[in-house]
Structures are given as C-alpha cells and as structure tokens.
C-alpha cells in the first residue's frame, strides 16, 4: 500500500494556523461576549481538533476504514453526550405528586 507523503510546508502551515487559532482563543477569552464566548471558544477548539485529526493523525489521506473508525468515535461521543445531557436537563422534573 503506497504511503501518501505530505510536504513539510503543509505541516508548517498547519502549525501556524494552530498557533494563530490559539492566539485568537486567548484574545476572545479576555473579551466579554456574553453567552457567545463559549460558542466561539468551542468553534475554535473544534477547528483546531479537526486540523490535528486530518493532518497530524494522517486521516485526510487514509483509507475509508480509517474514516469509518474516526466517524464511529465521534458518533459514540455524540451518543454519550446526548445521554448525559438528557439526564442532566431532566433532573428538575418532579414526577412524584406533591404531598398534601
């Protein structure tokens, strides 16, 4: 199976993008954006994680089986987060009748 070779220039560009996004994350942390602070920070973190997975973990040029393994990992994470949030968000619901 032939290996795909990525030029060092691409690694330097991805590293520069990660450093730039880290600087943006730090800059946004000191700005009060209300509820959007968390959304922006998570968006930047997701972008950085995607770059790391695609390039430094070599998923971008991998086989379909590797893509399926990565997708199944994210699917399992989504299932776990859904179950956790469904438990957490329904804790205030009272299912028992109030006493007299």
HELIX and SHEET records of a PDB file:
HELIX    1   1 UNK A    8  UNK A   29  1                                  22    
HELIX    2   2 UNK A   36  UNK A   51  1                                  16    
HELIX    3   3 UNK A   52  UNK A   56  3                                   5    
HELIX    4   4 UNK A   64  UNK A   89  1                                  26    
END                                                                             
